[in-house]
């Protein structure tokens, strides 16, 4: 009887139905099982709690049950408990502690006779998977890949289809970090085929989630959005607030990069409404930060201040050393927005002074530095419109040339659109001022590389971006718009 109940719990977990697993376990606990059965139920409850996003309680339970399972000399469940503890350590960003636990599990396995190791192949696969995951978390992707490929051989030897599909996903994750995005696509599509064949909705959604990432990374945001929308109904039925926030956040991101900022804002708001249901500081910091920036962009400064007040204690807790710089980032965004709306020279000069001071700070990380450089390009262009000072164009040319030559200029291709825009402006002005036809040829050459620089729909996004910012630069870029529009239409 207990074996059937145990199988039902494991099926709930396999199908991603953690809430149902938890409810069923709570019912079974009323039967007052004792001894090893009681401890196994507690262990399975750890899995269900983890799946519901309650990592702290899951950890407390696994710590409680570990010595009891060891005393009962139940190797299978003791190994499961150790591996699950390691999993929580990885989730808590403690991969080194996880590796110590996993090595302990390996030593236990090594002492067993061959026949027993054969029986525990699932536990061995799980152990090796989390060992690879720990190295992945340490950004040692080569070692993570090597361990996982060896693990795949074990899964294939035992014809464990689910594990094969699961390991394909992880191999894809490793390969996407080590090479071009396309290196991972075949593995993800094969994993999707396996999980579809096994009729596992949770894991189908899991792969679709990563396929959304892939298409976002190559700049095909329409496809990315399609994949995220496919998994949203499945996630909506679950009680895991963190998972809902993640999917809503991905949708917000994809729409933002697709230059649909109002839709992006709505999805961020939906995610915001769930923040009180999770203790994940990373999720709160991400969503609140986006809402501060979006509210500033919309000219809703009171709303921006409200979100910023909620964000401040989180920044103090997670990024204490960079607190002042982060707050200053939002303050500068406010000044920039006020300048764009008013064209007030004093505001422009204040923003430029603050940005140059920050750029002189050697502790500024690259993504922040790039963002400030682009803001500086915008201010310089506005100043050029007012003064006609060609030296300002020289500085924009230097900045954009340097940014385009950085091999890893931001992971998301959308970050290159403003660089391409300012670069095209510079080339067009050079052609116009100096009557230099070679600069027109450079414009054509740059547009021919847009798919490489800004994703497979780069030219269309570039055109959309230019039209969005056109109002800020009066009639200066009307002719440039015509050049880009002709190129996009003919390509």
N, C-alpha and C positions, 0 to 999 in steps of 0.2 A: 504493500500500500504506500509506504513512504517513498519507495523508488518512483512510483507513478507521480506522486506529488512533487518530488524533486525534478522530474522530467518536465512537468508543467511549468515550474518556475524557470527552468533553464530555457524553455521555449519562449516564454514571455521575454526574457532578457535577450535572446537571440533575435527576436522580432522587434526589438527596440521598445517593448511595452513595459518600461520600468515601473510606471505608476501601477499598472495591473499586477505586476510581480509583487510590488510592495503590499498592495491590498490583500493579495492571496496569502502572502507570508504572514501578515497580521492575523488572518483568519486561522491559519495553521497553528500559530503560537497559542491559540486558545485551547489546543488539544493537550497542552502541557507536556510536550515531548521532553525527554530527559537524556542525559549523556551525550553521545556523539551526534544523535539526531538534532538535539537542541542547538548544538554548536554549528552544525552544517547549515541549519536554517539561519542562524545569525550571519554566517559567512555569505550566504546567498542574499541576505538582506543588505549586506555591504554593497554588493553589485547593484542592487535595485536603487539604493540611496545614491550611489555614484551616478547612475543613469538619470536620476531626477535632479542632479546638480547639487546634492547635499554632501559635499566632500568631507566636511568636518565630522559629521555624525558617522559617515562611512569609515573614516579613519579611527574614530573612537571604538567602533564595533570590531574592526579588524584587529586592533591592539588588544581588545578584551578576549577575542576568540583564539588568537594565535597560541598562547601557552596551553590552552585546553586541548586544542587539536594535537599539539605535540605530545601531550601526556597520553592521549588516546592512541598514540602511535599510528595515526591515520595519515600516511605519507601523502596520498593524493590530495586531501583537503588541506593539509599543512602547506604543501607546495602552492596550492591555489591561494591560500591566505597570504603567504609571503609575496607572491607575484602581485596580488591585488594591492598590498601595502606599497610595493615598488611603484605601481601604477599611480597611486595617489601622490607619492613623492615627486614623480615626474610632473603631475598636474600642478603641484605646488612649486614647480621650478627648482627642484632639488635632485637633479639627475645623478649626482655623485652618491648621495645617500641611497638612491634607488639601486645603483650598481652594486653597492655593498650588500644589499638585501638579495639581489639576484645571484651574486657570486655564492652567497650562503646556500641558495637553492641548488645551484650547480653542484656544490660539494655534496649535498645530500643525494642528488641523482647519481653522481659518480660512484658512490659507495654501494649502489644497488646492483643486484645481478642483472645480466642482460635481459632475461625474460621480463623482469619487473619494469625495466626501462622501456621495453617495447610496449607494455601495457599503458605506460604513462606518457605516450607520445604527444597527446594533446597538451599536457602540462609542460612538456619540453618545448613545444612550438610556442606556447604562450610566454614562457620564460625568455626564449630567444627573441621573440617579438619585442618585449619591453626592454630587453638589453639594447636592441637596435634603436628603440625609441629614446632611450636615455642618451645614447651617443648622438642621435639626431638633435635632441634638445641642447646638447653641448656644441652643436654646429659641426660635429665631426661626421659629415655626410658620407664620406668614403667608407669609414668603418661601419656606419649604420647600414649602408648598402651591402657591404660584404657579408655582415652577419645575417641580413635578411635574405640574401640570395642563397646562403647555406641553409637557412630555415625553410626556404621554398622547396629545396630538394627533399627535405624531410616530409613536408606536407604532400608533395607529389608522390613520394614513395608509398605513403599510407593512403593515397587517393582521397585525401581530406579536401573536398571541393571548396568548402567554405573557407578554410584556412588559406588555400591557394588564392582565392579571390581577394581575401583580406590582405595577404602579403603583396599581391599585385599593386594594391592601392599604396602601400607603404614604399614599395620599390619606386613607384611613380613619384612619390613625394621626394625621395632621395634624388632621383634623376632630374627632377625639376630644379633642384638646388644646385646640382653639379653641371647641368648643361642647358641647352635651349629648351623653352617650354614644350616644344613638340616631342622631345625625347620621352616624355611621360605619357603622352596621349594614348598610345597603343595599349599600355598597361591598364590605364583607367577604363578604356572601352572594353577590354577583355574582362576586367573585374565586373563591369556593368552587365556584360553578357552572362557571366556565371551567376550573379545574384538574381538576375531576371529568370534564369533557368531554375534556380532554387526557390523562386517566389518569396524573396525576402524584402518586403517593402522598405524597412528601415535602412538596409544596406544599399538598396537601389538609390534611395534618397541621399545616402552618404556619398556615393560616387558622383551623383549628379551635382552635389554641392561642390566637389572638387573640379568637375568639368566646367562649372560656372567660373571658378577661379582661373582655369586655363584660358577660357575665351576672354575673360576680363584682362588677363595679362597680355594677350596679343592684340588687344584693342577692339575686339568684336563684342562690344557691350550689349548689342541686341541679343546675341546668343547667350551671353552670360546672364542677362535678365531672364530669358526664357527658362534656363536651368534653375535659377533661384526661385522663380514663380512655380515651377513644377514641384519643388519640395516644400513650399510654404504651407499648402493644405495639410501635409503630413505632420509638419512641425507644430502647426496650430492645434492639432489634436492632442499634443503632448503637454505635460505639466512642467516641463523644463524651461523656466523663464530665460536662462542663459542661452539655450539653443535658439529660442525665438529671437532674442536680441541679436545673436550672431547673424541669422538669416536676414532679419530686417536691416541690419547694418550693411550686409553685402548688397542688398537691393538698393539701399540709399547710396552706397558707394558707386555702384554700376550706373545708376541714373545720373549721379553727379558727373561722373566722367563722360557720360553720354550727353552732357550739357543740358539735362532736364532737371534743373536745380529745384524747381517747385515740388516735383514728385519726390526727389531725394529728401527734401526737407520734411515732407509728410511721413516718409518711412523712418527718418530719424526721430520724429516726434512719437511715432508708435513704439519705437524701441525705448525711448525715454520713459514712457508710461509703465514700463516693466522693470525699470532699474531698481525699484524698492523691493523687488522679489528675488534679487540676487546679491551675493556679497562679493562678486567679482569686481575689484577695483579697476582692472584693465578695461572692462566693458563700460563702466561708469565714466571713466576718464575719456574714452574714445567718443561716446555718444554726446556727452556734455560739451566736449571740445568742439565737436562738429556744430552743435547747436549755437554755441557762442559765436563761432565764425559765420554761420549762416544768418543768424539774427543781425549781425553787424552788416553783412552784405545786403540784407533787406532793409537796412536803415532802422531796425527795431532795437534801439540801444537799451531801452529799459528791459526788454526780454533778454538781451545779451548779458546785461549786468546780473539779472536773476540767475541765469545758468552759470555765470562765472562764480557767483557766491557759492553755489553748490559744488563747483569744481575745485575751488581753492583748497579745502581741507584734504581732498583726494590727492591733489598735486603735492601738498606738503608731506603727505604720508608716503607717496610712491616716488616722487622726484624732488626730494627736499633741496638738493644742491642746485637744481636748475629752476627753482620756484620763481625767482625774480625775473629770469629770462623769459619764462613762459608767460607770466603776467604781462611783461613788457610787449610780447608778441601781440597779444590781444589789444593792448592800448594803441599800438601802432596801426593795427587794422582799423581801429575806430577813426584815427586821424586821417588815414588814407581815404576811408569812405566819405568822411566829411569834406575832404578836399575834392574828391571826384564829383560830389554833388554841388559844391560851391565854386570850385576853381579858385579858391582863395590862396594867393601866393604865400601868405604867412604860414598857412597850414602845410603847403607843399614843402617849404623850407624846413619847417619843424620835423616833418616826416623824414625828409632826406638826412637831416642832421642825426636823428635818432638811429636810422638804418645804418649810416656809415659808422657810427660809434659801435653798434653791435657787430658789424662785419669786421671791425678791428679786434674783436674779442676772439682769441684763439680757441676758447672752449666750445664755440658754436659748432654743432655737428653738421654734416653735409646737407641733409634734407632742409634744415632750417636756413642754412647759408644760401642754398639755391633759391629758396622762397624769397629771402630778403633781396637777393640779386635781381630777381624778376620784378619785385616791387620797385627797386631802384631804377630799372630800365623804364618802367612806366612813368616814374617821376621825371626822369631825364627827357623822355619823349615829350611830355607836357611842357617842360621848360623850353625845349627846342621850338615847340609851336609858338611859344610866347616871345622867344628871343632870336631865333634863327642862328644860334651859336653852333657852328659845325663841330666844335670840340665835344659837344654832348653826344653827337652821333658816333664820334670815335669811341667814346666809352661804351656805348651800347654795343657797338660792333665787337669790341674786345670781350665784353661779358658774354655775349651770345656765342661767339666763336669758341670761347673756353668751355662753356656749358655743353655745347654740342659735341665736343671732343672728349667729354668724360665718359669712359666706357660704361659705367653703371650709373647713369644719370637717373636715379629714382627707379623703383621697381615698376611703377605704373606709367604707361606710355602717355597718359593725359598730361603729365607734368611737362612734356616736351612741347605741347601746343603753344603756350605763351612764348617759349624760346623761339620756336619757328616763326611766330608772328613778328616778334621784334627783329629777328634776323631778316625776314623779308622786308620789313619797313626800312631797315638800314640799307639793304641792297637797292631797293627802289629809290630811296632818297639819293644814294650815290649816283645811280643812273640818271636821275632827274637833275641834280645839282651840277654834276660834272659832265653830263651828256655822255656817260660811259656805257656803251652797248654791252660790254663784257659783264657788267653787273646784271643786266637783263638776262643774259645767258646763265648767270649764277642762280638767278631766281628760278629759271626753268629746271636747272640741275637740282636745286634744293627741293623743288616740288616733286621731282621724279624720285626722290629718296624718302618722301613723307611716309610711305607705308613701313619702311624700315624704322624710321624715327618715331612715328606716332601710331603704329598699329595698322592692321589691314584695312581699316576705314579712315586712315589718317587724313586724307585730303578732304573728305566730306566733313569730318569733325573740325578740321582747320577752317574750312569755309564757314561752318556754323559758329565757331569761336570768334572769327574776325567780325562777322555780322553782329554778334552779341556785344562786342566792345567798340564797334564802329562809332556809336554815339558819343563816346568819350573823346574822340579825336577829330571832331568836326568833319571837314571834307578832306582832311589830309590823306586818308587811305582809300578814297573812292576809286581812284585809278588802280590801286593795288587789288582791291576787291574784284575789279573787272578782269585783271590778269589771272588771279587765282580761280575765279569762277569759270573762265574759259578753259583753264587747264583741267579743272575737276570735271567739267562737262565732256571734254574730249577724251579723258582717260578712262 
